[in-house]
Amino acid sequence: MAGRLRGKTAIVTGAAGGIGRTLCERFRSEGATVWAADLKPSTGEFHETDVTDEDSVRQLAEEAAVAWGSLDILVNAAGIEMEKTIETMSLAEWNRIFAVNVTGVFLMCRAFLGLMRQSGSASIINFGSYDGFIADPELAAYCATKGAVHALTRAMACDHGPEGIRVNAICPGYIDTPMLKSFFGDRGNADAMRRAAAENHPVRRIGQPQDIAGLAVYLASDEAGYASGQLWILDGGLTAQAQQMRI
């Protein structure tokens, strides 16, 4: 069913990334007017925004207020990953990943709550991760940030549901993005790692950004009017299974 977001306004952070770009394209195809925000936009179609900088976020909110007067959909897809244990991580690196993955969500949501109240039927979609429930090796800080996003999502849903603002988090597993390619590449034979990872999923494949976009459209639409405060794991069944012994 096309046109599920017709007439709605949306802002997507991290819009130059694999998932963010796909979400912008899909939202537009469903009828939404979309602003794509990113720290280092590659073309003029992006709104240059640093989600860790209060003034940058405030400027984006002021521009949206002038252009639209309200906001229906906010997607916080900006995020980074650092592949280290806490022993090998500097305090600056720890603070940086929390600034992007957690504080960025806080600043964006805080700045746009006023505009979203004007919508009457608004949806915030944060990005958690299956790594906020379980852990992969050498991703300690990343796991910690996603756990924080999960808790913040639920708290915001409680606080702002009475104002007509729903808040959910999509928690992807292995999705075919530049971040995943880097993760595989840093561990040796990337192609072999990819095949092994796909085989370990019950659906026997790595996820695609389009898989995420389908869920995001639902959560952004009025069809999901009763869905709030939830952590939507989308991982091809990976976390549903017991880890089998390799014999």
Long-range contacts (C-beta under 8 A, 24 or more apart in sequence): 2-29, 2-30, 2-31, 3-30, 3-31, 4-30, 4-31, 4-217, 4-221, 4-222, 4-223, 5-30, 5-31, 5-32, 5-72, 5-73, 5-217, 5-220, 5-221, 6-30, 6-31, 6-32, 7-31, 7-32, 8-32, 8-33, 8-72, 8-73, 8-220, 9-33, 9-34, 9-35, 9-64, 9-68, 9-70, 9-71, 9-72, 9-73, 10-34, 10-35, 10-71, 10-72, 10-73, 10-74, 10-75, 10-220, 11-35, 11-37, 11-60, 11-64, 11-71, 11-73, 11-74, 11-75, 11-112, 12-36, 12-37, 12-75, 12-77, 13-37, 13-38, 13-49, 13-51, 13-75, 13-76, 13-77, 13-78, 13-104, 13-108, 14-38, 14-76, 14-77, 14-78, 14-79, 14-127, 15-46, 15-77, 16-40, 16-41, 16-42, 16-46, 17-77, 17-78, 17-177, 17-178, 17-179, 18-175, 18-176, 18-177, 18-178, 18-179, 18-209, 19-77, 19-127, 19-172, 19-175, 19-177, 19-209, 19-212, 19-213, 20-75, 20-77, 20-78, 21-209, 22-209, 22-210, 22-212, 22-213, 23-75, 23-77, 23-209, 23-212, 23-213, 23-216, 25-213, 26-210, 26-213, 26-214, 26-216, 26-217, 27-73, 27-216, 27-217, 27-220, 30-217, 30-221, 32-72, 32-73, 32-220, 33-68, 35-60, 35-64, 37-78, 38-78, 39-78, 51-76, 51-78, 51-100, 51-103, 51-104, 51-105, 51-107, 51-108, 52-99, 52-100, 52-103, 52-104, 52-107, 53-107, 54-107, 57-107, 57-108, 57-111, 58-111, 60-111, 61-111, 61-112, 61-115, 64-112, 64-115, 65-115, 68-115, 69-115, 69-118, 70-115, 70-116, 70-118, 70-119, 71-112, 71-115, 71-116, 71-118, 71-119, 71-122, 72-116, 72-119, 72-121, 72-122, 72-123, 72-220, 73-122, 73-123, 73-124, 73-125, 73-220, 74-108, 74-109, 74-112, 74-116, 74-122, 74-123, 74-124, 74-125, 75-124, 75-125, 75-127, 75-216, 75-220, 76-104, 76-105, 76-108, 76-109, 76-124, 76-125, 76-126, 76-127, 77-127, 78-104, 79-127, 79-145, 81-139, 81-142, 81-179, 81-182, 81-183, 82-139, 82-141, 82-142, 83-138, 83-139, 83-183, 83-186, 84-138, 84-140, 84-141, 85-138, 85-140, 86-140, 86-141, 89-140, 89-141, 93-141, 94-141, 97-141, 97-142, 97-145, 98-141, 98-144, 98-145, 98-148, 101-142, 101-145, 101-146, 101-148, 101-149, 102-145, 102-148, 102-149, 102-152, 105-149, 105-152, 106-152, 109-156, 113-160, 113-163, 113-165, 116-163, 116-164, 116-165, 117-163, 117-164, 117-165, 119-164, 119-165, 120-164, 121-164, 121-222, 121-225, 122-164, 122-165, 122-166, 123-165, 123-166, 123-167, 123-168, 123-219, 123-220, 123-221, 123-224, 124-156, 124-165, 124-166, 124-167, 124-168, 125-168, 125-169, 125-170, 125-216, 125-219, 125-220, 126-152, 126-153, 126-167, 126-168, 126-169, 126-170, 127-169, 127-170, 127-171, 127-172, 128-153, 128-169, 128-170, 128-171, 128-231, 129-171, 129-172, 129-173, 130-171, 130-172, 130-173, 130-233, 130-235, 130-238, 130-239, 132-171, 132-231, 133-171, 133-231, 133-233, 133-239, 134-239, 146-171, 150-231, 153-229, 153-231, 154-229, 154-231, 157-228, 157-229, 157-230, 158-229, 161-228, 161-229, 166-219, 166-224, 166-225, 166-227, 166-228, 167-228, 167-229, 168-219, 168-224, 168-227, 168-228, 168-229, 168-230, 168-231, 168-232, 169-230, 169-231, 169-232, 170-212, 170-215, 170-216, 170-219, 170-232, 170-234, 171-231, 171-232, 171-233, 171-234, 171-235, 172-207, 172-212, 172-234, 172-235, 173-201, 173-207, 173-233, 173-234, 173-235, 173-236, 173-238, 173-239, 174-201, 174-206, 174-207, 174-235, 174-236, 174-238, 175-206, 175-207, 175-208, 175-209, 175-211, 175-212, 176-206, 176-207, 176-208, 176-209, 177-209, 180-206, 200-238, 201-235, 201-236, 201-237, 201-238, 202-236, 202-237, 202-238, 202-240, 202-241, 203-236, 203-237, 205-236, 206-236, 207-234, 207-235, 207-236
